[in-house]
Amino acid sequence: MTRSPETVRPSGLRARIVSIAESQTGYQTDPQGTYCNKYSAYWHSGEADCGNANLDEEWCADFAAWVWKQAGAEVNYGYVNGDLNGAAASFYEWGVAKGTWHPVGSGYVPQPGDVAVYGLNTTDMVAAHVAIVIGYQPGDRGPTAINGDGDLTAFSIVEVQTDEYLAAARNAAGPPLSGYVAPSHVR
């Protein structure tokens, strides 16, 4: 299913993921100018140096895992291979383990609710960024995506970017899109 973000709406789990991700647009870290955020705090991941209930770490993967969890997707948050965690590459590992990883160039059309992975290096098992797919326009190089810990319009904010084939970055070209991970329902 290829969709225009304005016309066709996903259903079920994918619709819940999109709705929850969109509801967080505009959230910024607290204090501003830090990585102190509520998504990492939800997972009890990061440093407790924020002066509030937030925890401090880069949080794009924590945001994506939180959105999937709130929507009812299968999320095992931890540090065993195949678990999701604060590392962007954990989505790649999870997708490979679940059979839902789709590399760029495979012919896969991104679906709302997928997680887009950017700057994947499988040799070092690192990735630069992840974002929640909310749509895809045929002919675009990347999806329309909600970025947790985005850096396009402001520092460390939840924001939307269209045709995101490079990770959100204000002052430089970010790492390229590597592929997509599809969610699965809680069993």
N, C-alpha and C positions, 0 to 999 in steps of 0.2 A: 504494500500500500504506500504510494507516494502521496504526500498531502501538502497542500498549501496551509500555512499556519492560520490563515483567516477563514478557510472554508470547511475542510473536513476535520472532524473531531474524532480522536481515538475513543475507545470504550474500555470499561473494566479497569484492570490494573494500570494500564498505560494512561488512561484518562486521569486517574487519581495521581499518578506521578506528575503529570503535566500541571494539574491544578495546584498541587502542593508546592511544586517548584515555583510556579508563577506567583503564588501568594507570598513568597519570600523576597520578591524583587524589591530592591531598595534597601534591604537590611545591610547595615554597615557594622564593622567591628566596634567594640566599646572597651577601652577608649579608642577613638579614631586614630588612624596612623599606626596601629599595631595589628597583630594577628589574633588578638583576643576575641573569641567568638563563642556563641552558644552551641554550635553544632559539635565542635570538639568537646565542649563541656558535657554535652549529652552522652558522648562515648567515654568520658573520663580520660581524655587523651590530650596531652599538652602540658605546658608549664603553668603553675598556679601563681603567676606574677602580674595579674591584671588589676588587682584591687577590687574585684567584684566576683561574681559567680562564673564568669567566662574563663576559658582556658586558652593558652597562647600557643598556636602552631599554625602553619599554613593549612588551609582548611577546605580546599576544593573537594577532596575525596571524602572528608567527614561530612560535608554538605550533601554530596550525592548519595552517600550511604544513608544519611538521615532521611532524605526525601524518599528513597526506596523503602526504608523501614516504615515510615509513617503511612505510606501508600499500601502496605501489605505485601511487599516483595520479600523474597527470601534474602535475609542478610545475616551472615555470621560474622560479627565484628571481632577480630582477634589478630593474632600474629603467627598463625600456622598457615603454611602454603594453601592457598585457596580461600582464605578468609579475606574479608574487606577490612581496611583500616585507613589510617591517615595518609598512606602512600598512594599516589595516583596509580602506580603500577599494580597495586592490589586488584584493581578492576580488571586488568588484563589477565592476571593469574586466576581470578575468580571465573572470568568468562571462559578461559581455556578449560578449567576444571569442570565447568557446567556445560561445556559445548555450545556456548553462546557468544564466543569471540568471532568477530567478522573484520578482518583486516581491510584497509583501503585497497581498492583494486580487485576485490573478490567478487564484485557485482552486487553485493548486498546494498539495499536501499535502506538508509537509516529510518527508524520508526520512532514516533514520539514515546518517550520513556526510556529509550536507550541511554547509555552513557558513552559519550565520545571521549576517546583517549588521545592525548597529544604528546608528541616527543618521546615515544616509547623506544627504549633501548633494551632489548631482551638479553644482551650479553651481560649488562650490569644490573638488569632487572629494576630499571627506574623509568619513570615517565614524568613529564613536566607538568601536566595539567589534565583534569577531567571536567566535563560539563554535561548537563542533562539536556538531551535532545527534545525539543518541543515541536519541531517541524522540519521539513525539507522541501525546497523548491527544485523541481527538475532543472538540470543545467547548472545548478550551484555546485561549487567545489566542496562545500561543507554544509552542515546543518544550521538551522536556527536553534540556538542553545541558550540555556540559563546557566550562567557561570557563578558558582559560589567561589568566593575569594577572587573575583574578577579584578582586572586592572585596566579596563578599557576607559571607563568614564571617571573613575575615582579609585583610590587605593583600597583594596580589600572590601569589596561590595558584592552583593548579589545583583547581577545585571544580565540583560539580554543582548545577544549579538546575532546578526543574520549572516549567512554564508560564512560560518566560522571554520575556515580551513586552516587557519593559524590560531594558536591559543591567544586569548584576549591579552593584549599588551598595549599600553598607552603610547609609549615612546619608541617602540621597536617592533619588528616582526617577531612574533612568538613562534614556538616550535610547531611543526606541521601536524596535521591530523594523521593518526596512525590507524585508527579503526574504531569499532563500536562493540559494546557489550550489551546484550539484551537482558532484561530482568526476567526472573522467574517467580512464580507464586510460592508463598509459604506452603510447605507440605505438611 
